[in-house]
């Protein structure tokens, strides 16, 4: 029996990658919809956040479709109501933030996601951001391009620290945090971890409180999920708890940090440097203080951007399609209760 599948890819996780990953999974009839991300920024679509494309286009593309594989398509109440044949919605992201899980469960649609798909890319980018910040790579490069040679960067008060022998604190210790810890170990850094849910693995020392981690770490890198509990996790008080001249790195979620407080800490010298790949508002507003604060390294939400990440996303969701077709339990289902309700 042929199963109709929609590949709703974009300009990163290409429909070609979905099609290649789905080869041999089953007797499939594949149709395609190309979403505009990242050529156009993602954003809220109806009640879901961080989605790309329109409800209207997705509704049309889902007519008669049982399975959808995507990265950014918006699974909203309206889309679900208009797609009675849909039974499986696979999101090639670390979390299904573009899906209304409550509505999907009510409509009998299982939602899967792809944890760990960008772990290596994000960990490598994090290491690059740490090194770029402590060694002032972007600022000095820009000045050289502009014809300025600044020998004063070699003064004692201007140079940054080495990672070897330094203490680096990781807030959050999932797949990405563990890879960062392993890489830091290669540099000879001492790694502390604050994550109440993480298991011991010998790569890092667990601490019992965020305050302890902040007070002991020269570099703090954030790898926590965005939840109501972690919103504004690093605020003015916690920045004040960090040693003077320390470095803050965030390649996780923009909501974790009070960026106004970070700018204050940079301008006062409390922070030596900061490096950010994520922001509370994206694209970064033209009037953001981060554009003028001293010793800030920024990239436009690119930490997870690698060819391997795109391929991993397609392969992980294709494997879920195979499990679904064979009647096997899904490995990464965000709403497993949907099967009890059918």
C-alpha positions in Angstrom: 0.0 0.0 0.0 1.4 3.4 -1.0 1.7 6.1 1.7 1.6 9.7 0.6 4.4 11.8 2.2 5.0 15.6 1.9 8.6 16.8 2.2 8.3 20.4 3.3 11.9 21.4 3.1 13.7 24.7 2.9 16.9 26.1 1.7 18.9 24.4 4.4 17.3 21.0 4.9 16.6 20.5 1.2 13.8 18.4 -0.2 16.5 16.4 -2.0 18.0 15.4 1.3 14.6 14.2 2.6 14.0 12.3 -0.7 17.4 10.6 -0.4 16.9 9.6 3.2 13.5 8.2 2.5 14.7 5.9 -0.2 14.0 2.3 0.7 11.9 3.2 3.8 8.7 2.0 2.2 6.2 2.3 -0.7 6.0 6.1 -0.7 4.4 8.7 -3.0 6.5 11.9 -2.3 5.4 15.4 -3.0 7.3 18.6 -2.1 6.9 22.1 -0.8 9.8 24.5 -0.4 9.7 26.9 2.5 11.5 30.3 2.3 13.8 29.9 5.4 16.6 31.0 5.8 16.3 33.4 2.9 13.4 34.8 4.8 13.7 34.8 8.7 11.5 32.4 10.6 8.9 33.7 13.1 5.6 33.1 14.6 2.8 31.6 12.4 -0.6 31.7 14.1 -0.1 30.1 17.5 3.3 28.5 16.9 6.7 30.1 17.0 9.8 29.8 14.9 8.1 28.6 11.7 8.4 29.3 8.0 5.8 29.5 5.3 2.1 30.0 5.5 -0.8 28.0 6.8 -2.5 28.3 3.4 0.4 26.8 1.4 0.8 23.9 3.9 -2.9 23.1 3.9 -2.9 22.9 0.2 0.2 20.7 0.1 -1.1 18.3 2.8 -4.3 17.3 0.9 -4.4 13.6 1.0 -1.1 13.3 2.8 -0.5 10.9 5.8 3.1 11.9 6.7 4.9 15.2 6.6 8.7 15.6 7.0 9.9 19.1 7.5 12.1 21.4 9.6 10.1 24.6 9.7 6.5 24.1 8.5 3.8 25.4 10.9 1.6 22.7 12.4 -1.2 24.8 13.7 -4.8 24.2 14.8 -6.0 25.5 11.5 -3.6 23.2 9.5 -4.6 20.2 11.6 -8.3 20.8 11.2 -7.9 21.1 7.4 -5.7 17.9 7.2 -7.8 15.0 8.5 -5.6 12.3 6.8 -2.4 13.5 8.5 -1.0 11.1 11.1 2.7 11.7 11.5 4.5 15.1 11.5 8.3 14.8 11.7 10.3 17.9 12.6 14.0 17.8 11.7 15.0 20.1 14.7 16.1 19.6 18.2 12.6 20.4 19.4 9.2 20.7 17.7 8.7 24.4 18.4 6.8 24.9 15.1 4.1 22.4 16.1 1.1 22.9 18.3 1.5 19.7 20.3 -1.8 20.0 22.2 -3.8 20.4 19.0 -1.8 17.6 17.3 -2.7 15.2 20.1 -6.3 16.1 19.9 -6.3 15.5 16.1 -4.4 12.2 16.5 -1.2 13.3 14.9 2.1 12.1 16.3 4.9 14.7 16.3 8.5 13.6 16.1 11.7 15.6 16.3 15.5 15.2 15.8 17.5 15.6 19.0 21.2 15.9 18.5 21.1 16.6 14.8 23.3 19.7 15.2 25.3 18.8 18.3 28.7 18.6 16.6 28.2 21.8 14.5 27.0 23.8 17.5 29.8 22.5 19.8 32.4 23.3 17.2 30.9 26.8 16.7 30.9 27.3 20.4 34.6 26.6 20.6 35.2 29.0 17.8 33.2 31.7 19.5 35.1 31.2 22.8 38.5 31.5 21.0 37.4 34.4 18.9 36.2 36.3 22.0 39.2 35.7 24.3 41.7 36.4 21.5 39.8 39.4 20.0 39.9 37.8 16.5 37.0 39.7 14.8 37.9 43.2 16.1 41.6 42.9 15.2 40.8 41.4 11.8 38.4 44.3 11.1 41.0 46.9 12.1 43.7 45.2 9.9 41.3 45.2 6.9 40.7 49.0 7.6 44.5 49.6 7.6 44.9 49.9 11.4 47.7 48.1 13.3 47.2 48.3 17.0 50.2 47.3 19.0 48.4 48.2 22.2 46.4 45.0 22.0 49.6 43.4 23.3 49.6 45.2 26.6 49.0 43.1 29.6 45.6 44.6 30.4 44.4 44.1 26.8 45.3 40.4 26.2 43.0 37.6 26.9 43.5 34.3 28.8 44.4 30.9 27.6 42.0 28.0 27.7 44.7 25.6 29.0 44.3 25.6 32.8 41.2 27.9 32.7 37.9 26.9 34.3 35.0 26.8 31.9 31.5 26.5 33.2 28.7 24.9 31.0 25.1 25.7 31.9 23.2 22.7 30.5 24.7 19.4 29.6 22.9 17.7 26.9 24.3 16.4 23.6 25.9 19.8 22.7 27.3 20.5 26.2 28.9 17.1 26.4 30.7 17.6 23.0 31.9 21.0 24.2 33.2 19.5 27.4 35.2 16.9 25.4 36.6 19.6 23.1 37.6 21.7 26.1 39.3 18.7 27.6 41.6 18.7 24.6 42.6 22.2 25.3 43.5 21.4 28.9 40.6 23.3 30.4 38.9 22.4 33.7 35.1 22.0 33.0 32.3 22.6 35.5 28.7 21.7 34.7 25.4 22.9 36.2 22.5 20.7 35.0 20.2 19.1 37.6 19.2 16.4 35.1 22.6 15.4 33.6 24.3 12.2 34.4 28.0 11.9 35.4 30.3 11.1 32.5 33.8 11.9 33.8 34.3 14.8 31.4 33.3 17.5 33.9 32.8 18.3 37.5 29.2 18.7 38.6 28.3 21.7 40.8 25.2 22.0 42.9 24.2 25.5 42.0 24.4 28.0 39.1 25.9 30.6 41.5 28.8 28.3 42.3 29.5 27.7 38.6 29.4 31.4 37.8 31.7 32.3 40.7 34.3 29.8 39.7 34.4 30.1 35.9 36.5 32.3 33.7 34.4 31.4 30.7 30.6 30.5 30.9 28.9 28.9 28.0 25.2 28.4 27.9 23.6 25.2 26.5 20.2 25.1 28.3 16.8 24.8 26.7 14.4 27.8 26.5 11.7 27.2 29.1 9.8 29.6 31.4 12.3 28.6 34.2 15.3 29.6 32.1 14.0 32.9 30.7 16.5 35.6 31.8 18.7 33.0 33.5 21.8 35.2 33.2 20.7 38.6 34.5 22.6 41.5 36.2 22.9 39.8 39.5 24.3 36.6 38.0 26.7 38.6 35.8 27.9 40.3 39.0 28.7 36.9 40.5 31.1 36.1 37.7 34.8 37.0 38.2 35.9 40.3 36.8 37.3 39.9 33.3 35.3 36.7 32.5 33.7 35.7 29.2 30.0 34.8 28.5 29.1 32.7 25.4 25.5 31.9 24.3 25.0 29.6 21.3 21.7 28.2 22.8 18.7 30.5 23.0 18.4 34.3 23.1 15.8 34.1 25.9 18.4 32.8 28.4 20.2 36.2 28.7 19.4 39.8 29.7 21.4 41.4 26.9 21.0 44.9 28.4 22.8 43.7 31.5 25.5 42.1 29.4 26.1 45.4 27.7 26.4 47.1 31.1 28.9 44.5 32.2 31.0 44.8 29.1 31.1 48.6 29.3 32.1 48.5 33.0 34.8 45.9 32.4 33.0 43.3 34.5 33.0 41.1 31.4 36.2 40.9 29.3 34.2 39.7 26.3 31.0 38.1 25.2 30.0 35.9 22.2 26.5 35.4 20.9 24.9 33.4 18.1 21.3 33.9 19.4 19.3 36.9 20.4 15.9 37.8 21.9 14.9 39.4 18.6 16.1 38.1 15.3 17.3 39.6 13.0 19.2 41.8 15.5 17.6 45.3 15.6 19.7 48.1 14.2 19.5 50.0 17.5 20.7 47.0 19.6 23.4 48.0 22.1 25.3 44.9 21.2 26.4 46.5 18.0 28.4 49.1 19.9 29.3 47.3 23.1 33.1 46.5 23.5 34.5 43.1 22.6 31.4 41.4 21.4 31.6 38.6 18.9 28.3 37.9 17.0 27.1 35.5 14.4 23.5 35.4 12.9 22.2 32.1 14.5 24.6 30.0 12.5 25.9 27.6 15.2 24.0 24.6 13.9 24.7 25.4 10.3 26.6 22.6 8.6 26.0 20.2 5.8 26.1 17.4 8.2 23.4 18.9 10.3 21.0 19.1 7.3 21.8 15.5 6.4 21.3 14.3 10.0 17.9 16.0 10.2 16.7 14.2 7.1 18.1 10.9 8.2 16.6 11.1 11.7 13.1 11.9 10.6 13.3 9.3 7.8 14.1 6.7 10.4 11.0 7.7 12.3 8.9 7.4 9.1 10.3 3.8 8.8 9.3 3.0 12.4 5.8 4.4 11.9 5.3 2.3 8.7 6.5 -0.9 10.4 4.3 -0.3 13.4 7.3 0.1 15.7 7.6 2.6 18.6 8.8 6.0 17.6 12.2 7.0 19.0 11.6 10.7 19.4 7.9 11.4 19.8 6.9 14.6 21.6 3.4 13.4 22.2 3.4 9.6 22.6 0.0 9.8 24.3 -1.5 10.2 20.8 -1.3 6.4 20.3 -3.3 5.7 23.5 -6.0 8.1 22.3 -6.5 6.5 18.9 
